[in-house]
Amino acid sequence: MMKNLLSTLTGAALLLLSAACSQDDPTTYRFKTAADQRVALALSDESQLRVNAGAGLDYDADNFDRVVKLDGETFFKVKKTGEPFTIETPNGMVVVPSQADVNVWSRGDLLEVSIFGGSAELRTRSNKLVKKVLTGQAIRTLNGKTDLEWVIELPASPSWVVGKSEFNNVPFSYVIRELELQFGLTIQPNNVNVQQRYTGGFINADLNTALNMVFSDQGIQYELVDNSVIRLIQ
């Protein structure tokens, strides 16, 4: 069953995944990328996925019905089949009616949808339409309410796919969490205001560069507690 759904995932890439069938439902296949690991894969309907670090995906492994449950961030290049493609998250649903290139980021109480081609519908968990999102548009909900809408530049894919995590007016706590996931860290914020808004980004290839890009511009100092723990000082 796994071979059919992950038809283009190489043996080496499979080592990046923590994967297992659900004990509650043996037909549901679950996997999660570890911190600092990103994976490309293809589903049996020929949709292409790029899965960011620390993201979890669930789907029916025996009878794929174009429904994927997501916790984390994934870039979906949805293949046109005549059936809608649904991405379910703890914060709402993204429904692709036909064919689209969609980046979905769901962490905590945040859900962000960016469209790089085609269109998608952002819906509540009860299936109420929030907004139809078109090519070049992005929308974020926070705590179930629309937080921000903006226009995105249109490269072929989101910036994180090519090695840079970028943020637009997002609570600082989510930036810290992405740093933890991209580099396998624990960051202790101490008295830093994690609710302040942040616009910017960091390079995923080098930890020191990433820390300087995020914290130095905010006037925040940091110290290494051990190899995987960083304490912020302000």
C-alpha positions in Angstrom: 0.0 0.0 0.0 2.8 2.4 0.9 4.6 1.7 -2.4 1.5 2.8 -4.4 1.1 6.1 -2.6 4.7 7.1 -2.3 5.5 6.0 -5.8 8.4 8.4 -6.4 9.9 8.5 -2.9 13.3 6.9 -3.0 14.6 4.5 -0.5 17.0 7.1 0.9 14.2 9.6 1.3 12.1 7.1 3.1 14.7 7.1 5.8 13.8 10.7 6.5 10.3 9.7 7.6 8.8 8.4 10.8 5.9 6.4 9.3 3.4 3.9 10.5 -0.1 2.6 9.9 -2.6 3.8 12.5 -3.5 1.3 15.2 -7.0 2.7 15.2 -7.4 2.4 11.4 -4.9 0.1 9.7 -5.8 1.7 6.3 -4.7 5.2 7.4 -1.1 5.8 6.6 0.7 8.4 8.8 4.1 9.9 8.6 6.0 12.9 10.0 9.2 14.5 8.9 11.7 15.0 11.6 13.2 18.3 12.5 15.6 19.7 9.8 14.2 17.1 7.2 12.3 18.0 4.1 10.9 15.4 1.7 9.5 15.3 -1.9 6.9 12.7 -2.7 4.1 11.8 -5.1 0.7 10.4 -4.3 -1.1 7.8 -6.4 -3.2 10.4 -8.2 0.1 12.0 -9.4 -0.2 15.0 -7.2 3.3 16.1 -6.1 4.1 17.2 -2.5 7.0 18.9 -0.8 6.9 18.3 2.9 8.6 20.8 5.3 10.4 19.9 8.5 8.2 18.7 11.4 5.1 18.2 9.3 2.6 15.3 9.7 0.4 13.8 7.0 -2.4 11.2 7.3 -4.4 9.6 4.4 -6.1 6.4 3.4 -3.4 4.2 2.1 -5.5 1.5 0.5 -8.1 3.7 -1.2 -6.8 7.2 -1.6 -9.8 9.5 -1.8 -7.8 12.8 -2.3 -8.2 13.7 1.3 -5.0 14.5 3.3 -4.8 15.5 6.9 -2.0 18.0 7.6 -0.3 19.3 10.6 2.7 21.5 9.6 3.7 22.9 6.2 3.4 21.2 2.8 3.5 22.5 -0.8 0.9 20.7 -2.9 1.0 20.5 -6.7 -2.4 19.1 -7.1 -3.1 17.0 -10.2 -6.4 17.5 -12.1 -8.5 14.3 -12.0 -12.1 15.6 -12.0 -12.4 15.2 -8.2 -11.7 17.8 -5.6 -8.6 17.5 -3.4 -9.1 18.3 0.3 -6.4 19.3 2.8 -7.8 19.0 6.4 -6.0 20.8 9.2 -6.8 21.4 12.9 -7.6 25.0 11.9 -9.8 24.5 8.8 -9.8 22.9 5.3 -8.4 23.8 2.0 -10.3 22.5 -1.0 -8.8 22.4 -4.4 -11.6 22.1 -7.0 -9.4 21.2 -9.9 -5.7 21.8 -10.4 -3.5 24.1 -8.3 -0.1 24.8 -6.7 -0.9 25.5 -3.0 1.3 26.0 0.0 -0.5 25.2 3.3 1.1 26.1 6.7 -0.8 25.0 9.9 0.8 25.4 13.3 -0.9 25.8 16.6 -3.9 28.2 16.0 -2.5 29.5 12.7 -3.5 28.5 9.1 -1.9 30.1 6.1 -2.7 29.4 2.5 -0.7 30.7 -0.5 -1.7 30.0 -4.1 1.1 29.8 -6.7 -1.2 28.6 -9.5 -4.9 27.8 -9.9 -7.3 28.5 -7.0 -8.5 26.9 -3.8 -11.2 27.4 -1.2 -10.4 28.1 2.4 -13.2 26.6 4.6 -13.9 26.1 8.3 -13.8 22.7 9.8 -17.6 22.6 9.5 -17.1 23.2 5.7 -18.3 26.9 5.7 -16.6 28.9 2.9 -14.2 31.5 4.2 -12.7 32.7 1.0 -11.8 31.6 -2.5 -8.1 32.2 -2.9 -6.7 32.9 -6.4 -3.3 32.8 -8.0 -1.0 35.3 -6.4 -3.1 35.6 -3.2 -2.4 34.5 0.4 -4.6 34.4 3.5 -3.9 33.7 7.1 -6.4 32.8 9.9 -5.4 33.0 13.5 -7.6 31.6 16.3 -10.3 30.9 13.7 -10.5 34.5 12.4 -9.0 36.1 9.3 -5.7 37.7 10.4 -4.1 38.9 7.2 -4.6 38.8 3.4 -1.8 39.8 0.9 -0.4 39.5 -2.6 2.5 37.2 -3.1 5.3 37.2 -5.7 5.1 34.2 -8.0 8.2 32.1 -8.2 7.8 28.5 -9.1 7.4 27.5 -5.4 7.4 28.8 -1.8 10.7 30.2 -0.5 11.2 27.4 2.0 11.4 24.9 -0.8 14.6 26.6 -2.0 16.1 27.1 1.4 14.6 30.2 3.0 11.8 30.5 5.5 9.9 33.8 5.1 7.2 35.4 7.3 4.8 38.2 6.8 3.6 40.0 9.9 3.3 36.8 11.9 3.5 36.4 15.7 7.1 35.9 16.8 6.3 32.6 18.5 5.7 31.0 15.1 9.1 32.2 13.8 10.8 30.7 16.9 8.9 27.4 16.3 10.1 27.2 12.7 13.7 27.8 13.8 13.3 24.9 16.2 11.9 22.6 13.5 14.4 23.6 10.8 17.5 23.1 13.0 16.3 20.6 15.6 16.6 23.1 18.5 14.9 24.1 21.7 14.7 27.9 22.0 13.9 29.4 25.5 12.3 32.8 24.9 12.4 33.9 28.6 11.1 37.5 28.7 11.1 38.1 25.0 7.6 39.2 23.7 6.7 36.3 21.5 3.4 38.0 20.5 5.1 40.8 18.7 4.8 40.7 15.0 7.7 39.8 12.7 8.3 40.2 9.0 11.5 38.7 7.5 13.0 35.3 7.2 16.1 33.1 7.7 18.3 30.8 5.7 17.7 27.2 6.4 21.3 26.0 5.6 23.3 27.7 8.4 22.2 28.0 12.0 24.4 31.0 12.9 23.3 33.0 9.9 19.6 32.1 10.7 19.9 33.2 14.3 21.5 36.5 13.3 18.9 37.2 10.7 16.0 36.7 13.1 17.3 37.9 16.5 19.9 40.6 15.8 17.5 42.7 13.8 15.1 42.6 16.7 17.7 43.6 19.2 17.6 40.2 20.9 20.7 38.5 22.2 21.1 34.8 22.6 23.4 32.3 24.1 24.0 28.6 23.5 23.1 26.5 26.6 24.2 23.3 25.0 24.3 21.9 21.4 20.5 21.9 21.0 19.2 24.6 23.4 19.4 28.4 22.9 18.3 30.9 25.5 17.1 34.4 24.4 18.1 37.5 26.3 16.5 40.9 26.0 
